[in-house]
Amino acid sequence: MVAPLLADVTLSPDTGNLPGGTVLQHLTDGLGGWALVATLVGLVVGAGLWALGSHAQNYQQSFVGRRTVLVSALGALLVGAAPALVNFFFHAGQGVH
């Protein structure tokens, strides 16, 4: 008796359907901006550490700087790709029947 009721369930995400949806969208956009600023700072600091470590022949400092640059670049990639990734998996889930 419950199975026919579950078969008719649908989902249409829309932030405008709830109060505060636009505020939540602006908050998300702002957090994305702050995340990009944080990755930029990490990239600059990591590049500086990498350069100083290489110049001073300090392997540990050079390695930490290189790792910081790579992690910051990956973070920026994920922030930029986050909407596309969420939409991809949402649409992939919509195709499951």
Gaussian input, Z-matrix of N, CA and C with variables (Angstrom, degrees):
# hf/3-21g

backbone

0 1
 N
 C     1     B1
 C     2     B2     1     A1
 N     3     B3     2     A2     1     D1
 C     4     B4     3     A3     2     D2
 C     5     B5     4     A4     3     D3
 N     6     B6     5     A5     4     D4
 C     7     B7     6     A6     5     D5
 C     8     B8     7     A7     6     D6
 N     9     B9     8     A8     7     D7
 C    10    B10     9     A9     8     D8
 C    11    B11    10    A10     9     D9
 N    12    B12    11    A11    10    D10
 C    13    B13    12    A12    11    D11
 C    14    B14    13    A13    12    D12
 N    15    B15    14    A14    13    D13
 C    16    B16    15    A15    14    D14
 C    17    B17    16    A16    15    D15
 N    18    B18    17    A17    16    D16
 C    19    B19    18    A18    17    D17
 C    20    B20    19    A19    18    D18
 N    21    B21    20    A20    19    D19
 C    22    B22    21    A21    20    D20
 C    23    B23    22    A22    21    D21
 N    24    B24    23    A23    22    D22
 C    25    B25    24    A24    23    D23
 C    26    B26    25    A25    24    D24
 N    27    B27    26    A26    25    D25
 C    28    B28    27    A27    26    D26
 C    29    B29    28    A28    27    D27
 N    30    B30    29    A29    28    D28
 C    31    B31    30    A30    29    D29
 C    32    B32    31    A31    30    D30
 N    33    B33    32    A32    31    D31
 C    34    B34    33    A33    32    D32
 C    35    B35    34    A34    33    D33
 N    36    B36    35    A35    34    D34
 C    37    B37    36    A36    35    D35
 C    38    B38    37    A37    36    D36
 N    39    B39    38    A38    37    D37
 C    40    B40    39    A39    38    D38
 C    41    B41    40    A40    39    D39
 N    42    B42    41    A41    40    D40
 C    43    B43    42    A42    41    D41
 C    44    B44    43    A43    42    D42
 N    45    B45    44    A44    43    D43
 C    46    B46    45    A45    44    D44
 C    47    B47    46    A46    45    D45
 N    48    B48    47    A47    46    D46
 C    49    B49    48    A48    47    D47
 C    50    B50    49    A49    48    D48
 N    51    B51    50    A50    49    D49
 C    52    B52    51    A51    50    D50
 C    53    B53    52    A52    51    D51
 N    54    B54    53    A53    52    D52
 C    55    B55    54    A54    53    D53
 C    56    B56    55    A55    54    D54
 N    57    B57    56    A56    55    D55
 C    58    B58    57    A57    56    D56
 C    59    B59    58    A58    57    D57
 N    60    B60    59    A59    58    D58
 C    61    B61    60    A60    59    D59
 C    62    B62    61    A61    60    D60
 N    63    B63    62    A62    61    D61
 C    64    B64    63    A63    62    D62
 C    65    B65    64    A64    63    D63
 N    66    B66    65    A65    64    D64
 C    67    B67    66    A66    65    D65
 C    68    B68    67    A67    66    D66
 N    69    B69    68    A68    67    D67
 C    70    B70    69    A69    68    D68
 C    71    B71    70    A70    69    D69
 N    72    B72    71    A71    70    D70
 C    73    B73    72    A72    71    D71
 C    74    B74    73    A73    72    D72
 N    75    B75    74    A74    73    D73
 C    76    B76    75    A75    74    D74
 C    77    B77    76    A76    75    D75
 N    78    B78    77    A77    76    D76
 C    79    B79    78    A78    77    D77
 C    80    B80    79    A79    78    D78
 N    81    B81    80    A80    79    D79
 C    82    B82    81    A81    80    D80
 C    83    B83    82    A82    81    D81
 N    84    B84    83    A83    82    D82
 C    85    B85    84    A84    83    D83
 C    86    B86    85    A85    84    D84
 N    87    B87    86    A86    85    D85
 C    88    B88    87    A87    86    D86
 C    89    B89    88    A88    87    D87
 N    90    B90    89    A89    88    D88
 C    91    B91    90    A90    89    D89
 C    92    B92    91    A91    90    D90
 N    93    B93    92    A92    91    D91
 C    94    B94    93    A93    92    D92
 C    95    B95    94    A94    93    D93
 N    96    B96    95    A95    94    D94
 C    97    B97    96    A96    95    D95
 C    98    B98    97    A97    96    D96
 N    99    B99    98    A98    97    D97
 C   100   B100    99    A99    98    D98
 C   101   B101   100   A100    99    D99
 N   102   B102   101   A101   100   D100
 C   103   B103   102   A102   101   D101
 C   104   B104   103   A103   102   D102
 N   105   B105   104   A104   103   D103
 C   106   B106   105   A105   104   D104
 C   107   B107   106   A106   105   D105
 N   108   B108   107   A107   106   D106
 C   109   B109   108   A108   107   D107
 C   110   B110   109   A109   108   D108
 N   111   B111   110   A110   109   D109
 C   112   B112   111   A111   110   D110
 C   113   B113   112   A112   111   D111
 N   114   B114   113   A113   112   D112
 C   115   B115   114   A114   113   D113
 C   116   B116   115   A115   114   D114
 N   117   B117   116   A116   115   D115
 C   118   B118   117   A117   116   D116
 C   119   B119   118   A118   117   D117
 N   120   B120   119   A119   118   D118
 C   121   B121   120   A120   119   D119
 C   122   B122   121   A121   120   D120
 N   123   B123   122   A122   121   D121
 C   124   B124   123   A123   122   D122
 C   125   B125   124   A124   123   D123
 N   126   B126   125   A125   124   D124
 C   127   B127   126   A126   125   D125
 C   128   B128   127   A127   126   D126
 N   129   B129   128   A128   127   D127
 C   130   B130   129   A129   128   D128
 C   131   B131   130   A130   129   D129
 N   132   B132   131   A131   130   D130
 C   133   B133   132   A132   131   D131
 C   134   B134   133   A133   132   D132
 N   135   B135   134   A134   133   D133
 C   136   B136   135   A135   134   D134
 C   137   B137   136   A136   135   D135
 N   138   B138   137   A137   136   D136
 C   139   B139   138   A138   137   D137
 C   140   B140   139   A139   138   D138
 N   141   B141   140   A140   139   D139
 C   142   B142   141   A141   140   D140
 C   143   B143   142   A142   141   D141
 N   144   B144   143   A143   142   D142
 C   145   B145   144   A144   143   D143
 C   146   B146   145   A145   144   D144
 N   147   B147   146   A146   145   D145
 C   148   B148   147   A147   146   D146
 C   149   B149   148   A148   147   D147
 N   150   B150   149   A149   148   D148
 C   151   B151   150   A150   149   D149
 C   152   B152   151   A151   150   D150
 N   153   B153   152   A152   151   D151
 C   154   B154   153   A153   152   D152
 C   155   B155   154   A154   153   D153
 N   156   B156   155   A155   154   D154
 C   157   B157   156   A156   155   D155
 C   158   B158   157   A157   156   D156
 N   159   B159   158   A158   157   D157
 C   160   B160   159   A159   158   D158
 C   161   B161   160   A160   159   D159
 N   162   B162   161   A161   160   D160
 C   163   B163   162   A162   161   D161
 C   164   B164   163   A163   162   D162
 N   165   B165   164   A164   163   D163
 C   166   B166   165   A165   164   D164
 C   167   B167   166   A166   165   D165
 N   168   B168   167   A167   166   D166
 C   169   B169   168   A168   167   D167
 C   170   B170   169   A169   168   D168
 N   171   B171   170   A170   169   D169
 C   172   B172   171   A171   170   D170
 C   173   B173   172   A172   171   D171
 N   174   B174   173   A173   172   D172
 C   175   B175   174   A174   173   D173
 C   176   B176   175   A175   174   D174
 N   177   B177   176   A176   175   D175
 C   178   B178   177   A177   176   D176
 C   179   B179   178   A178   177   D177
 N   180   B180   179   A179   178   D178
 C   181   B181   180   A180   179   D179
 C   182   B182   181   A181   180   D180
 N   183   B183   182   A182   181   D181
 C   184   B184   183   A183   182   D182
 C   185   B185   184   A184   183   D183
 N   186   B186   185   A185   184   D184
 C   187   B187   186   A186   185   D185
 C   188   B188   187   A187   186   D186
 N   189   B189   188   A188   187   D187
 C   190   B190   189   A189   188   D188
 C   191   B191   190   A190   189   D189
 N   192   B192   191   A191   190   D190
 C   193   B193   192   A192   191   D191
 C   194   B194   193   A193   192   D192
 N   195   B195   194   A194   193   D193
 C   196   B196   195   A195   194   D194
 C   197   B197   196   A196   195   D195
 N   198   B198   197   A197   196   D196
 C   199   B199   198   A198   197   D197
 C   200   B200   199   A199   198   D198
 N   201   B201   200   A200   199   D199
 C   202   B202   201   A201   200   D200
 C   203   B203   202   A202   201   D201
 N   204   B204   203   A203   202   D202
 C   205   B205   204   A204   203   D203
 C   206   B206   205   A205   204   D204
 N   207   B207   206   A206   205   D205
 C   208   B208   207   A207   206   D206
 C   209   B209   208   A208   207   D207
 N   210   B210   209   A209   208   D208
 C   211   B211   210   A210   209   D209
 C   212   B212   211   A211   210   D210
 N   213   B213   212   A212   211   D211
 C   214   B214   213   A213   212   D212
 C   215   B215   214   A214   213   D213
 N   216   B216   215   A215   214   D214
 C   217   B217   216   A216   215   D215
 C   218   B218   217   A217   216   D216
 N   219   B219   218   A218   217   D217
 C   220   B220   219   A219   218   D218
 C   221   B221   220   A220   219   D219
 N   222   B222   221   A221   220   D220
 C   223   B223   222   A222   221   D221
 C   224   B224   223   A223   222   D222
 N   225   B225   224   A224   223   D223
 C   226   B226   225   A225   224   D224
 C   227   B227   226   A226   225   D225
 N   228   B228   227   A227   226   D226
 C   229   B229   228   A228   227   D227
 C   230   B230   229   A229   228   D228
 N   231   B231   230   A230   229   D229
 C   232   B232   231   A231   230   D230
 C   233   B233   232   A232   231   D231
 N   234   B234   233   A233   232   D232
 C   235   B235   234   A234   233   D233
 C   236   B236   235   A235   234   D234
 N   237   B237   236   A236   235   D235
 C   238   B238   237   A237   236   D236
 C   239   B239   238   A238   237   D237
 N   240   B240   239   A239   238   D238
 C   241   B241   240   A240   239   D239
 C   242   B242   241   A241   240   D240
 N   243   B243   242   A242   241   D241
 C   244   B244   243   A243   242   D242
 C   245   B245   244   A244   243   D243
 N   246   B246   245   A245   244   D244
 C   247   B247   246   A246   245   D245
 C   248   B248   247   A247   246   D246
 N   249   B249   248   A248   247   D247
 C   250   B250   249   A249   248   D248
 C   251   B251   250   A250   249   D249
 N   252   B252   251   A251   250   D250
 C   253   B253   252   A252   251   D251
 C   254   B254   253   A253   252   D252
 N   255   B255   254   A254   253   D253
 C   256   B256   255   A255   254   D254
 C   257   B257   256   A256   255   D255
 N   258   B258   257   A257   256   D256
 C   259   B259   258   A258   257   D257
 C   260   B260   259   A259   258   D258
 N   261   B261   260   A260   259   D259
 C   262   B262   261   A261   260   D260
 C   263   B263   262   A262   261   D261
 N   264   B264   263   A263   262   D262
 C   265   B265   264   A264   263   D263
 C   266   B266   265   A265   264   D264
 N   267   B267   266   A266   265   D265
 C   268   B268   267   A267   266   D266
 C   269   B269   268   A268   267   D267
 N   270   B270   269   A269   268   D268
 C   271   B271   270   A270   269   D269
 C   272   B272   271   A271   270   D270
 N   273   B273   272   A272   271   D271
 C   274   B274   273   A273   272   D272
 C   275   B275   274   A274   273   D273
 N   276   B276   275   A275   274   D274
 C   277   B277   276   A276   275   D275
 C   278   B278   277   A277   276   D276
 N   279   B279   278   A278   277   D277
 C   280   B280   279   A279   278   D278
 C   281   B281   280   A280   279   D279
 N   282   B282   281   A281   280   D280
 C   283   B283   282   A282   281   D281
 C   284   B284   283   A283   282   D282
 N   285   B285   284   A284   283   D283
 C   286   B286   285   A285   284   D284
 C   287   B287   286   A286   285   D285
 N   288   B288   287   A287   286   D286
 C   289   B289   288   A288   287   D287
 C   290   B290   289   A289   288   D288

   B1=1.4405
   B2=1.5290
   B3=1.3294
   B4=1.4591
   B5=1.5260
   B6=1.3305
   B7=1.4619
   B8=1.5290
   B9=1.3330
   B10=1.4674
   B11=1.5297
   B12=1.3261
   B13=1.4660
   B14=1.5220
   B15=1.3273
   B16=1.4560
   B17=1.5146
   B18=1.3014
   B19=1.4542
   B20=1.5243
   B21=1.3265
   B22=1.4592
   B23=1.5227
   B24=1.3068
   B25=1.4602
   B26=1.5253
   B27=1.3404
   B28=1.4665
   B29=1.5217
   B30=1.3285
   B31=1.4596
   B32=1.5135
   B33=1.3175
   B34=1.4660
   B35=1.5246
   B36=1.3365
   B37=1.4681
   B38=1.5352
   B39=1.3080
   B40=1.4619
   B41=1.5204
   B42=1.3349
   B43=1.4638
   B44=1.5222
   B45=1.3259
   B46=1.4550
   B47=1.5118
   B48=1.3248
   B49=1.4595
   B50=1.5219
   B51=1.3041
   B52=1.4606
   B53=1.5224
   B54=1.3320
   B55=1.4600
   B56=1.5286
   B57=1.3022
   B58=1.4571
   B59=1.5088
   B60=1.3137
   B61=1.4622
   B62=1.5150
   B63=1.3235
   B64=1.4716
   B65=1.5226
   B66=1.3299
   B67=1.4683
   B68=1.5224
   B69=1.3266
   B70=1.4600
   B71=1.5275
   B72=1.3378
   B73=1.4623
   B74=1.5271
   B75=1.3352
   B76=1.4711
   B77=1.5308
   B78=1.3297
   B79=1.4603
   B80=1.5263
   B81=1.3273
   B82=1.4593
   B83=1.5288
   B84=1.3303
   B85=1.4624
   B86=1.5287
   B87=1.3263
   B88=1.4616
   B89=1.5177
   B90=1.3379
   B91=1.4669
   B92=1.5221
   B93=1.3353
   B94=1.4643
   B95=1.5205
   B96=1.3284
   B97=1.4666
   B98=1.5208
   B99=1.3379
   B100=1.4656
   B101=1.5266
   B102=1.3213
   B103=1.4711
   B104=1.5241
   B105=1.3383
   B106=1.4681
   B107=1.5223
   B108=1.3264
   B109=1.4701
   B110=1.5247
   B111=1.3388
   B112=1.4712
   B113=1.5247
   B114=1.3236
   B115=1.4660
   B116=1.5244
   B117=1.3263
   B118=1.4642
   B119=1.5217
   B120=1.3212
   B121=1.4689
   B122=1.5311
   B123=1.3256
   B124=1.4583
   B125=1.5163
   B126=1.3290
   B127=1.4595
   B128=1.5272
   B129=1.3170
   B130=1.4691
   B131=1.5329
   B132=1.3280
   B133=1.4676
   B134=1.5294
   B135=1.3196
   B136=1.4643
   B137=1.5141
   B138=1.3340
   B139=1.4635
   B140=1.5221
   B141=1.3199
   B142=1.4683
   B143=1.5153
   B144=1.3394
   B145=1.4684
   B146=1.5206
   B147=1.3152
   B148=1.4589
   B149=1.5228
   B150=1.3344
   B151=1.4683
   B152=1.5239
   B153=1.3246
   B154=1.4686
   B155=1.5299
   B156=1.3355
   B157=1.4636
   B158=1.5141
   B159=1.3160
   B160=1.4647
   B161=1.5211
   B162=1.3263
   B163=1.4667
   B164=1.5356
   B165=1.3360
   B166=1.4650
   B167=1.5246
   B168=1.3214
   B169=1.4627
   B170=1.5353
   B171=1.3469
   B172=1.4529
   B173=1.5270
   B174=1.3296
   B175=1.4633
   B176=1.5264
   B177=1.3261
   B178=1.4698
   B179=1.5274
   B180=1.3181
   B181=1.4614
   B182=1.5275
   B183=1.2968
   B184=1.4519
   B185=1.5277
   B186=1.3275
   B187=1.4548
   B188=1.5241
   B189=1.3318
   B190=1.4642
   B191=1.5306
   B192=1.3161
   B193=1.4617
   B194=1.5187
   B195=1.3107
   B196=1.4628
   B197=1.5231
   B198=1.3249
   B199=1.4660
   B200=1.5296
   B201=1.3235
   B202=1.4594
   B203=1.5152
   B204=1.3172
   B205=1.4701
   B206=1.5270
   B207=1.3175
   B208=1.4630
   B209=1.5295
   B210=1.3303
   B211=1.4652
   B212=1.5202
   B213=1.3175
   B214=1.4620
   B215=1.5226
   B216=1.3256
   B217=1.4571
   B218=1.5282
   B219=1.3232
   B220=1.4579
   B221=1.5268
   B222=1.3179
   B223=1.4646
   B224=1.5150
   B225=1.3297
   B226=1.4654
   B227=1.5267
   B228=1.3280
   B229=1.4674
   B230=1.5193
   B231=1.3259
   B232=1.4598
   B233=1.5255
   B234=1.3293
   B235=1.4662
   B236=1.5211
   B237=1.3126
   B238=1.4584
   B239=1.5122
   B240=1.3204
   B241=1.4615
   B242=1.5229
   B243=1.3256
   B244=1.4640
   B245=1.5288
   B246=1.3361
   B247=1.4727
   B248=1.5241
   B249=1.3193
   B250=1.4617
   B251=1.5301
   B252=1.3387
   B253=1.4626
   B254=1.5247
   B255=1.3286
   B256=1.4622
   B257=1.5233
   B258=1.3360
   B259=1.4654
   B260=1.5213
   B261=1.3304
   B262=1.4696
   B263=1.5200
   B264=1.3372
   B265=1.4574
   B266=1.5291
   B267=1.3397
   B268=1.4612
   B269=1.5205
   B270=1.3434
   B271=1.4531
   B272=1.5372
   B273=1.3215
   B274=1.4588
   B275=1.5257
   B276=1.3232
   B277=1.4584
   B278=1.5141
   B279=1.3206
   B280=1.4568
   B281=1.5283
   B282=1.3332
   B283=1.4563
   B284=1.5178
   B285=1.3441
   B286=1.4681
   B287=1.5221
   B288=1.3148
   B289=1.4762
   B290=1.4891
   A1=110.98
   A2=117.95
   A3=122.24
   A4=111.18
   A5=118.46
   A6=122.66
   A7=113.12
   A8=121.92
   A9=119.85
   A10=112.87
   A11=117.77
   A12=120.13
   A13=111.46
   A14=117.84
   A15=121.88
   A16=112.37
   A17=118.36
   A18=121.66
   A19=112.03
   A20=118.25
   A21=121.80
   A22=113.33
   A23=118.90
   A24=122.15
   A25=109.63
   A26=117.60
   A27=122.21
   A28=109.35
   A29=115.11
   A30=121.31
   A31=108.74
   A32=115.90
   A33=122.20
   A34=107.98
   A35=118.50
   A36=120.58
   A37=111.75
   A38=115.48
   A39=121.55
   A40=107.78
   A41=116.92
   A42=120.13
   A43=112.51
   A44=118.19
   A45=120.98
   A46=113.63
   A47=118.86
   A48=121.33
   A49=113.54
   A50=117.89
   A51=120.94
   A52=109.94
   A53=117.01
   A54=118.35
   A55=110.39
   A56=115.97
   A57=120.73
   A58=113.86
   A59=118.13
   A60=121.05
   A61=112.33
   A62=117.21
   A63=119.80
   A64=110.34
   A65=117.02
   A66=120.10
   A67=109.97
   A68=115.99
   A69=119.87
   A70=111.03
   A71=117.43
   A72=120.71
   A73=110.91
   A74=117.04
   A75=120.67
   A76=110.87
   A77=116.53
   A78=120.52
   A79=110.85
   A80=116.73
   A81=121.28
   A82=110.81
   A83=116.87
   A84=120.36
   A85=111.18
   A86=116.53
   A87=120.45
   A88=112.41
   A89=116.77
   A90=120.17
   A91=111.19
   A92=116.14
   A93=119.66
   A94=111.55
   A95=116.09
   A96=120.23
   A97=111.84
   A98=116.31
   A99=119.81
   A100=110.91
   A101=116.97
   A102=119.86
   A103=110.78
   A104=116.56
   A105=119.12
   A106=111.70
   A107=117.38
   A108=120.05
   A109=109.63
   A110=117.01
   A111=119.99
   A112=111.22
   A113=117.41
   A114=118.89
   A115=111.14
   A116=117.28
   A117=120.10
   A118=110.88
   A119=116.58
   A120=119.95
   A121=109.72
   A122=117.21
   A123=120.10
   A124=112.42
   A125=116.36
   A126=120.47
   A127=111.24
   A128=117.02
   A129=120.85
   A130=110.71
   A131=116.85
   A132=119.95
   A133=110.30
   A134=116.68
   A135=120.11
   A136=112.68
   A137=116.69
   A138=119.63
   A139=110.93
   A140=116.46
   A141=120.06
   A142=111.96
   A143=116.71
   A144=120.01
   A145=111.47
   A146=115.89
   A147=120.69
   A148=110.33
   A149=116.28
   A150=120.56
   A151=111.54
   A152=116.91
   A153=119.40
   A154=111.25
   A155=116.71
   A156=119.70
   A157=112.14
   A158=116.64
   A159=119.67
   A160=110.98
   A161=115.79
   A162=119.89
   A163=110.94
   A164=116.46
   A165=120.30
   A166=111.92
   A167=117.43
   A168=123.49
   A169=111.19
   A170=114.05
   A171=121.77
   A172=106.92
   A173=116.22
   A174=121.12
   A175=111.32
   A176=117.22
   A177=120.93
   A178=111.18
   A179=117.57
   A180=121.17
   A181=110.48
   A182=117.09
   A183=121.00
   A184=110.94
   A185=117.43
   A186=121.61
   A187=111.42
   A188=117.26
   A189=121.14
   A190=110.23
   A191=117.21
   A192=120.59
   A193=111.99
   A194=117.09
   A195=121.43
   A196=110.71
   A197=116.45
   A198=120.50
   A199=110.96
   A200=117.40
   A201=121.38
   A202=111.12
   A203=117.52
   A204=121.12
   A205=109.95
   A206=117.55
   A207=120.78
   A208=112.18
   A209=117.44
   A210=120.71
   A211=110.46
   A212=117.94
   A213=120.91
   A214=111.06
   A215=116.78
   A216=119.86
   A217=110.81
   A218=117.58
   A219=120.98
   A220=111.05
   A221=116.89
   A222=120.62
   A223=111.50
   A224=117.55
   A225=120.79
   A226=110.66
   A227=116.56
   A228=120.08
   A229=110.96
   A230=117.37
   A231=120.92
   A232=112.13
   A233=117.72
   A234=119.85
   A235=109.81
   A236=116.71
   A237=119.92
   A238=113.52
   A239=117.14
   A240=121.14
   A241=113.26
   A242=118.22
   A243=121.03
   A244=113.40
   A245=120.10
   A246=118.06
   A247=112.68
   A248=117.42
   A249=120.26
   A250=110.83
   A251=117.71
   A252=120.64
   A253=111.39
   A254=116.53
   A255=120.20
   A256=110.00
   A257=116.82
   A258=120.05
   A259=111.66
   A260=117.30
   A261=120.67
   A262=110.78
   A263=116.30
   A264=119.03
   A265=111.90
   A266=117.68
   A267=119.74
   A268=110.55
   A269=116.96
   A270=119.81
   A271=111.15
   A272=117.30
   A273=119.47
   A274=110.37
   A275=116.39
   A276=120.06
   A277=112.38
   A278=117.33
   A279=120.79
   A280=111.39
   A281=116.52
   A282=120.83
   A283=113.91
   A284=117.53
   A285=120.90
   A286=108.77
   A287=115.54
   A288=119.84
   A289=110.48
   D1=-30.83
   D2=-179.87
   D3=-80.15
   D4=-32.23
   D5=-176.12
   D6=-57.22
   D7=-42.75
   D8=178.24
   D9=-64.47
   D10=-30.43
   D11=178.54
   D12=-70.64
   D13=-37.26
   D14=179.99
   D15=-71.28
   D16=-25.42
   D17=-178.03
   D18=-70.29
   D19=-20.01
   D20=-176.64
   D21=-98.05
   D22=8.83
   D23=-178.68
   D24=-77.12
   D25=134.52
   D26=177.69
   D27=-130.76
   D28=166.21
   D29=178.96
   D30=-141.13
   D31=125.77
   D32=176.19
   D33=-132.45
   D34=90.43
   D35=-176.21
   D36=-64.01
   D37=131.49
   D38=177.10
   D39=-153.77
   D40=116.85
   D41=-178.28
   D42=-69.03
   D43=-17.45
   D44=-179.97
   D45=-78.94
   D46=-7.32
   D47=-177.28
   D48=-82.08
   D49=-14.73
   D50=178.71
   D51=-117.62
   D52=150.68
   D53=175.20
   D54=-64.22
   D55=136.68
   D56=179.63
   D57=87.66
   D58=6.70
   D59=-179.13
   D60=-63.03
   D61=-40.87
   D62=178.72
   D63=-69.47
   D64=-35.29
   D65=177.16
   D66=-63.79
   D67=-41.82
   D68=178.46
   D69=-64.28
   D70=-38.48
   D71=177.93
   D72=-65.34
   D73=-41.65
   D74=177.59
   D75=-65.91
   D76=-38.52
   D77=177.63
   D78=-62.91
   D79=-43.09
   D80=178.74
   D81=-63.63
   D82=-42.81
   D83=177.67
   D84=-62.37
   D85=-40.86
   D86=178.38
   D87=-65.43
   D88=-41.28
   D89=177.64
   D90=-64.11
   D91=-37.32
   D92=175.99
   D93=-63.20
   D94=-39.45
   D95=177.49
   D96=-64.12
   D97=-44.26
   D98=178.18
   D99=-64.41
   D100=-37.25
   D101=178.49
   D102=-64.24
   D103=-39.05
   D104=177.60
   D105=-67.08
   D106=-37.34
   D107=176.70
   D108=-64.18
   D109=-40.60
   D110=178.98
   D111=-64.40
   D112=-38.69
   D113=178.12
   D114=-68.85
   D115=-33.85
   D116=176.84
   D117=-64.93
   D118=-43.85
   D119=178.24
   D120=-62.61
   D121=-44.11
   D122=178.07
   D123=-61.51
   D124=-38.46
   D125=179.31
   D126=-65.17
   D127=-43.70
   D128=-179.27
   D129=-67.58
   D130=-44.70
   D131=179.71
   D132=-65.10
   D133=-43.25
   D134=178.88
   D135=-62.97
   D136=-40.66
   D137=177.85
   D138=-64.41
   D139=-38.67
   D140=176.82
   D141=-64.07
   D142=-44.85
   D143=177.84
   D144=-62.92
   D145=-40.42
   D146=179.94
   D147=-62.49
   D148=-45.30
   D149=-179.60
   D150=-65.95
   D151=-46.20
   D152=-179.69
   D153=-65.38
   D154=-40.70
   D155=179.02
   D156=-65.17
   D157=-38.75
   D158=178.16
   D159=-67.91
   D160=-41.48
   D161=-179.05
   D162=-66.33
   D163=-38.90
   D164=-178.30
   D165=-86.86
   D166=1.25
   D167=-177.45
   D168=56.65
   D169=39.60
   D170=177.24
   D171=-102.46
   D172=101.58
   D173=-174.29
   D174=-61.18
   D175=-43.43
   D176=-176.66
   D177=-62.12
   D178=-47.16
   D179=179.97
   D180=-65.49
   D181=-39.75
   D182=177.91
   D183=-63.88
   D184=-41.60
   D185=179.31
   D186=-65.69
   D187=-42.97
   D188=178.92
   D189=-63.48
   D190=-41.63
   D191=177.70
   D192=-63.63
   D193=-43.96
   D194=179.01
   D195=-62.74
   D196=-43.60
   D197=178.69
   D198=-64.17
   D199=-39.22
   D200=178.24
   D201=-63.93
   D202=-41.03
   D203=177.43
   D204=-62.44
   D205=-46.03
   D206=-178.34
   D207=-66.27
   D208=-41.36
   D209=179.09
   D210=-67.31
   D211=-39.52
   D212=178.38
   D213=-65.84
   D214=-41.14
   D215=177.79
   D216=-64.70
   D217=-41.08
   D218=177.09
   D219=-64.74
   D220=-38.54
   D221=176.98
   D222=-62.53
   D223=-43.84
   D224=178.01
   D225=-64.28
   D226=-38.86
   D227=177.30
   D228=-61.84
   D229=-43.40
   D230=-179.58
   D231=-68.56
   D232=-37.71
   D233=177.27
   D234=-64.22
   D235=-42.76
   D236=179.58
   D237=-69.54
   D238=-33.84
   D239=-177.22
   D240=-91.26
   D241=-6.23
   D242=-174.68
   D243=-55.97
   D244=-48.50
   D245=179.20
   D246=-61.75
   D247=-40.66
   D248=179.72
   D249=-66.58
   D250=-38.96
   D251=178.53
   D252=-65.15
   D253=-44.60
   D254=179.27
   D255=-63.05
   D256=-45.40
   D257=179.47
   D258=-64.34
   D259=-39.30
   D260=178.72
   D261=-59.66
   D262=-50.46
   D263=-177.25
   D264=-70.38
   D265=-32.05
   D266=175.49
   D267=-64.32
   D268=-46.14
   D269=-179.80
   D270=-69.28
   D271=-33.62
   D272=175.03
   D273=-64.40
   D274=-38.02
   D275=177.04
   D276=-69.31
   D277=-30.97
   D278=177.44
   D279=-65.83
   D280=-27.47
   D281=-179.51
   D282=-78.03
   D283=-10.38
   D284=179.81
   D285=-77.49
   D286=126.15
   D287=179.22
   D288=-128.27

